[in-house]
């Protein structure tokens, strides 16, 4: 299913939210970075890293750019220095010179709530499964969760999935998982 949905390019809005949170993986604390589109709530990327370096932030933004149809005009983050430098290198390109980076203050109401809410959902889920056991399975779990979040779970504020909001046609029917399994299977066998 992940390979099947990776072929789609979401039509995103002009603002992205990015944040990082700590999760336990293989008994060690790691940083989970998430980038989400404000308009569609499409989760563009999730990446697990050991540190929060500029290079890590650049990799996260590169992955988000590969997922999206367009670059954001605004990026909203906390004041982590890595975001500032990675923004200038990856998102403030010659094609996107008017892009701006907004640093949301932690105590500012509604500052970065979209991605913070997502982090809370991930935190609740990883707590239930008692952390992510291995690095390799942690990355796979994050990829699977991103598919679930974007293509299966109806977003409460949108009344549809982020994929639908982003202009990606979804399988018909009430069981979105089953629809994706069927489409992914058809797609796989057509390639063979």
C-alpha contacts under 8 A as a table, 3 or more apart, distances in Angstrom:
res1	aa1	res2	aa2	distance
1	X	4	X	4.99
1	X	5	X	6.22
1	X	147	X	7.95
1	X	180	X	6.37
1	X	181	X	6.18
1	X	184	X	5.36
2	X	5	X	5.34
2	X	6	X	6.07
2	X	143	X	7.23
2	X	144	X	6.85
2	X	147	X	6.44
3	X	6	X	5.17
3	X	7	X	7.13
3	X	184	X	7.85
4	X	7	X	6.00
4	X	183	X	7.76
4	X	184	X	5.25
4	X	187	X	7.16
5	X	8	X	5.76
5	X	147	X	7.41
6	X	9	X	7.78
8	X	168	X	6.91
9	X	67	X	6.10
9	X	68	X	5.80
9	X	69	X	5.79
9	X	168	X	7.61
10	X	42	X	7.68
10	X	67	X	7.25
10	X	68	X	5.63
10	X	69	X	6.02
10	X	163	X	6.81
10	X	166	X	4.89
10	X	167	X	6.38
10	X	168	X	6.43
11	X	68	X	6.77
11	X	69	X	5.57
11	X	70	X	7.37
11	X	166	X	4.79
11	X	167	X	6.09
12	X	37	X	6.26
12	X	39	X	6.83
12	X	40	X	6.35
12	X	42	X	7.66
12	X	68	X	6.45
12	X	69	X	6.63
12	X	70	X	6.72
12	X	166	X	6.06
13	X	16	X	7.75
13	X	37	X	6.51
13	X	38	X	6.66
13	X	39	X	5.25
13	X	40	X	6.97
13	X	72	X	6.91
14	X	38	X	7.73
14	X	39	X	7.71
14	X	71	X	7.37
14	X	72	X	4.53
14	X	73	X	4.98
14	X	74	X	6.24
15	X	37	X	6.20
15	X	38	X	5.52
15	X	39	X	7.36
15	X	72	X	5.13
15	X	73	X	5.93
15	X	74	X	4.60
15	X	75	X	5.73
15	X	76	X	7.42
16	X	35	X	6.69
16	X	36	X	5.63
16	X	37	X	4.47
16	X	38	X	5.47
16	X	72	X	6.17
16	X	74	X	6.39
16	X	75	X	4.97
16	X	76	X	6.24
17	X	35	X	5.65
17	X	36	X	5.29
17	X	37	X	6.32
17	X	38	X	6.60
17	X	75	X	5.87
17	X	76	X	4.76
17	X	77	X	6.06
17	X	112	X	6.72
17	X	114	X	7.07
17	X	115	X	6.04
18	X	33	X	7.24
18	X	34	X	5.63
18	X	35	X	4.34
18	X	36	X	6.44
18	X	75	X	7.36
18	X	76	X	6.30
18	X	77	X	5.20
18	X	115	X	6.45
19	X	33	X	5.79
19	X	34	X	5.63
19	X	35	X	6.77
19	X	77	X	5.98
19	X	78	X	6.89
19	X	115	X	6.41
19	X	116	X	7.28
20	X	31	X	6.19
20	X	32	X	5.31
20	X	33	X	4.18
20	X	34	X	6.20
21	X	31	X	5.55
21	X	32	X	5.23
21	X	33	X	6.58
21	X	119	X	6.89
22	X	29	X	6.26
22	X	30	X	5.53
22	X	31	X	4.70
22	X	32	X	6.04
23	X	29	X	5.64
23	X	30	X	5.43
23	X	31	X	6.28
23	X	32	X	6.61
23	X	123	X	7.45
23	X	126	X	7.66
23	X	131	X	6.99
23	X	132	X	7.80
24	X	27	X	5.92
24	X	28	X	5.39
24	X	29	X	4.46
24	X	30	X	5.98
24	X	131	X	5.21
24	X	132	X	6.13
25	X	28	X	5.30
25	X	29	X	6.17
25	X	30	X	6.43
25	X	131	X	6.02
25	X	132	X	4.51
25	X	133	X	5.52
25	X	134	X	5.92
25	X	135	X	6.12
25	X	138	X	6.71
26	X	131	X	7.93
26	X	132	X	6.32
26	X	133	X	4.59
26	X	134	X	4.48
26	X	135	X	6.14
27	X	131	X	7.97
27	X	133	X	7.07
29	X	50	X	7.61
30	X	48	X	6.55
30	X	49	X	5.82
30	X	50	X	4.95
30	X	51	X	7.15
31	X	48	X	5.56
31	X	49	X	5.17
31	X	50	X	6.00
31	X	51	X	6.48
31	X	52	X	7.02
32	X	46	X	6.71
32	X	47	X	5.57
32	X	48	X	4.53
32	X	49	X	6.51
33	X	45	X	7.79
33	X	46	X	5.44
33	X	47	X	5.16
33	X	48	X	6.41
33	X	49	X	7.92
33	X	60	X	7.10
34	X	43	X	7.24
34	X	44	X	7.60
34	X	45	X	5.75
34	X	46	X	4.60
34	X	47	X	6.81
34	X	60	X	7.96
34	X	115	X	7.16
34	X	119	X	7.94
35	X	43	X	6.05
35	X	44	X	5.52
35	X	45	X	5.48
35	X	46	X	6.78
35	X	60	X	7.79
35	X	61	X	7.89
35	X	64	X	6.84
35	X	115	X	7.29
36	X	41	X	5.84
36	X	42	X	5.57
36	X	43	X	4.41
36	X	44	X	5.49
36	X	45	X	7.39
36	X	114	X	7.67
36	X	115	X	6.42
37	X	40	X	5.80
37	X	41	X	4.98
37	X	42	X	5.29
37	X	43	X	6.57
37	X	44	X	6.99
38	X	41	X	5.37
38	X	42	X	7.78
38	X	114	X	7.20
40	X	158	X	7.99
40	X	162	X	5.32
40	X	163	X	7.60
40	X	165	X	5.31
40	X	166	X	5.57
41	X	114	X	7.79
41	X	162	X	5.42
42	X	150	X	5.84
42	X	162	X	4.89
42	X	163	X	6.52
42	X	166	X	7.15
43	X	46	X	7.58
43	X	146	X	6.50
43	X	149	X	7.38
43	X	150	X	6.43
43	X	162	X	7.97
44	X	63	X	7.66
44	X	64	X	5.05
44	X	67	X	5.98
44	X	68	X	6.94
45	X	60	X	6.92
45	X	63	X	6.25
45	X	64	X	5.40
45	X	67	X	7.63
45	X	146	X	7.66
46	X	60	X	7.51
46	X	142	X	6.63
46	X	143	X	7.47
46	X	146	X	7.44
47	X	60	X	6.55
47	X	139	X	7.51
47	X	142	X	7.76
48	X	139	X	6.96
49	X	52	X	7.19
49	X	56	X	7.02
51	X	56	X	7.40
52	X	56	X	6.02
52	X	57	X	7.00
52	X	82	X	6.96
53	X	56	X	5.07
53	X	57	X	6.43
53	X	82	X	5.79
54	X	57	X	5.11
54	X	58	X	6.11
54	X	81	X	7.71
54	X	82	X	4.24
54	X	83	X	6.94
54	X	85	X	6.58
54	X	86	X	5.92
55	X	58	X	4.98
55	X	59	X	6.19
55	X	82	X	7.85
55	X	86	X	7.44
56	X	59	X	5.17
56	X	60	X	6.33
57	X	60	X	5.05
57	X	61	X	6.27
57	X	82	X	6.07
57	X	83	X	6.06
57	X	86	X	5.78
58	X	61	X	5.16
58	X	62	X	6.08
58	X	86	X	4.82
58	X	87	X	7.56
58	X	89	X	7.54
58	X	90	X	6.42
59	X	62	X	5.03
59	X	63	X	6.23
60	X	63	X	5.24
60	X	64	X	6.32
61	X	64	X	4.96
61	X	65	X	6.12
61	X	86	X	7.46
61	X	87	X	7.70
61	X	90	X	6.41
61	X	91	X	7.40
62	X	65	X	5.09
62	X	66	X	6.26
62	X	90	X	6.64
63	X	66	X	5.10
63	X	67	X	6.39
64	X	67	X	5.16
64	X	68	X	6.26
65	X	68	X	5.31
65	X	69	X	7.69
65	X	70	X	7.32
65	X	71	X	6.62
66	X	69	X	7.96
68	X	71	X	7.19
71	X	91	X	6.76
71	X	96	X	7.22
72	X	75	X	6.63
72	X	91	X	7.47
72	X	99	X	6.96
73	X	96	X	7.25
73	X	98	X	6.90
73	X	99	X	4.37
73	X	100	X	6.26
74	X	99	X	5.64
74	X	100	X	4.94
74	X	101	X	5.78
74	X	102	X	6.96
75	X	87	X	7.95
75	X	99	X	7.85
75	X	100	X	6.44
75	X	101	X	4.86
75	X	102	X	5.98
76	X	101	X	6.12
76	X	102	X	4.80
76	X	103	X	5.88
76	X	104	X	6.47
76	X	112	X	6.77
77	X	80	X	7.82
77	X	83	X	7.23
77	X	101	X	7.69
77	X	102	X	6.53
77	X	103	X	5.26
77	X	104	X	5.85
77	X	112	X	6.84
78	X	103	X	5.25
78	X	104	X	5.19
78	X	105	X	6.48
78	X	106	X	7.13
78	X	112	X	7.79
79	X	83	X	7.42
79	X	84	X	7.80
79	X	103	X	5.59
79	X	104	X	7.12
79	X	105	X	7.48
80	X	83	X	5.70
80	X	84	X	7.19
81	X	84	X	5.31
81	X	85	X	6.72
82	X	85	X	5.52
82	X	86	X	6.04
83	X	86	X	5.16
83	X	87	X	5.80
84	X	87	X	5.28
84	X	88	X	6.53
84	X	101	X	7.41
85	X	88	X	5.31
85	X	89	X	6.45
86	X	89	X	5.12
86	X	90	X	5.82
86	X	91	X	7.67
87	X	90	X	5.39
87	X	91	X	5.07
87	X	92	X	6.20
87	X	101	X	7.19
88	X	91	X	6.04
88	X	92	X	4.94
88	X	93	X	7.48
89	X	92	X	6.31
89	X	93	X	7.05
90	X	93	X	6.58
91	X	96	X	7.04
91	X	99	X	7.35
92	X	95	X	7.82
92	X	96	X	5.37
92	X	97	X	5.34
92	X	98	X	7.40
92	X	99	X	5.68
92	X	100	X	7.71
93	X	96	X	4.90
93	X	97	X	5.69
94	X	97	X	5.45
96	X	99	X	5.66
104	X	108	X	6.96
104	X	111	X	5.12
104	X	112	X	6.27
105	X	108	X	5.19
105	X	111	X	6.58
106	X	111	X	7.15
107	X	111	X	7.94
108	X	111	X	5.40
110	X	113	X	5.23
112	X	115	X	6.14
112	X	116	X	6.21
113	X	116	X	4.83
113	X	117	X	5.79
114	X	117	X	5.42
114	X	118	X	6.55
115	X	118	X	4.96
115	X	119	X	6.15
116	X	119	X	4.95
116	X	120	X	6.26
117	X	120	X	5.02
117	X	121	X	6.42
118	X	121	X	5.12
118	X	122	X	6.31
119	X	122	X	5.09
119	X	123	X	5.97
120	X	123	X	4.96
120	X	124	X	6.16
121	X	124	X	5.18
121	X	125	X	6.32
122	X	125	X	5.10
122	X	126	X	6.09
123	X	126	X	5.27
123	X	127	X	6.06
124	X	127	X	5.19
124	X	128	X	6.44
125	X	128	X	5.21
125	X	129	X	6.52
126	X	129	X	5.14
126	X	130	X	5.89
126	X	131	X	5.01
126	X	132	X	6.77
127	X	130	X	4.81
127	X	131	X	5.92
128	X	131	X	7.75
129	X	132	X	7.32
132	X	135	X	7.47
132	X	137	X	7.18
132	X	138	X	5.23
133	X	137	X	6.99
133	X	138	X	6.86
134	X	137	X	5.28
134	X	138	X	5.84
135	X	138	X	4.99
135	X	139	X	6.35
136	X	139	X	5.44
136	X	140	X	6.49
137	X	140	X	4.95
137	X	141	X	5.92
138	X	141	X	5.04
138	X	142	X	6.18
139	X	142	X	5.13
139	X	143	X	6.27
140	X	143	X	5.08
140	X	144	X	6.16
141	X	144	X	5.04
141	X	145	X	5.99
142	X	145	X	4.98
142	X	146	X	6.11
143	X	146	X	5.16
143	X	147	X	6.45
144	X	147	X	5.16
144	X	148	X	6.27
145	X	148	X	4.96
145	X	149	X	5.96
146	X	149	X	5.04
146	X	150	X	6.01
147	X	150	X	5.29
147	X	151	X	5.64
147	X	152	X	7.23
148	X	151	X	5.51
148	X	152	X	4.88
148	X	153	X	6.00
149	X	152	X	6.14
149	X	153	X	5.33
149	X	161	X	7.74
149	X	162	X	7.64
150	X	153	X	6.77
150	X	161	X	6.05
150	X	162	X	5.04
150	X	163	X	5.35
151	X	161	X	5.84
151	X	162	X	6.75
151	X	163	X	5.47
151	X	164	X	7.71
151	X	170	X	7.57
151	X	176	X	7.50
152	X	161	X	6.49
152	X	176	X	5.40
152	X	177	X	6.31
153	X	161	X	5.89
154	X	158	X	7.59
154	X	159	X	6.16
154	X	160	X	4.74
154	X	161	X	4.37
154	X	162	X	7.50
155	X	158	X	5.29
155	X	159	X	5.73
155	X	160	X	5.63
155	X	161	X	5.42
155	X	162	X	6.71
156	X	159	X	5.46
156	X	160	X	7.57
158	X	161	X	7.22
158	X	162	X	7.64
158	X	165	X	7.63
160	X	164	X	6.32
160	X	165	X	6.82
161	X	164	X	5.25
161	X	165	X	6.45
162	X	165	X	5.00
162	X	166	X	6.05
163	X	166	X	4.92
163	X	167	X	6.44
163	X	168	X	5.26
163	X	169	X	7.61
163	X	170	X	7.62
164	X	167	X	5.23
164	X	168	X	5.18
164	X	169	X	6.22
164	X	170	X	6.62
165	X	168	X	7.41
170	X	176	X	7.90
171	X	176	X	6.68
171	X	179	X	5.12
171	X	180	X	6.53
171	X	183	X	7.41
172	X	176	X	7.62
172	X	179	X	6.83
173	X	176	X	6.80
173	X	179	X	7.20
175	X	178	X	5.45
175	X	179	X	6.31
176	X	179	X	4.95
176	X	180	X	6.11
177	X	180	X	5.18
177	X	181	X	6.18
178	X	181	X	5.03
178	X	182	X	6.16
179	X	182	X	5.18
179	X	183	X	6.16
180	X	183	X	5.07
180	X	184	X	5.84
181	X	184	X	5.16
181	X	185	X	6.01
182	X	185	X	5.12
182	X	186	X	6.16
183	X	186	X	5.11
183	X	187	X	6.05
184	X	187	X	5.06
184	X	188	X	6.02
185	X	188	X	5.04
185	X	189	X	6.19
186	X	189	X	5.35
186	X	190	X	6.09
187	X	190	X	5.19
187	X	191	X	6.49
188	X	191	X	5.43
188	X	192	X	6.74
189	X	192	X	5.12
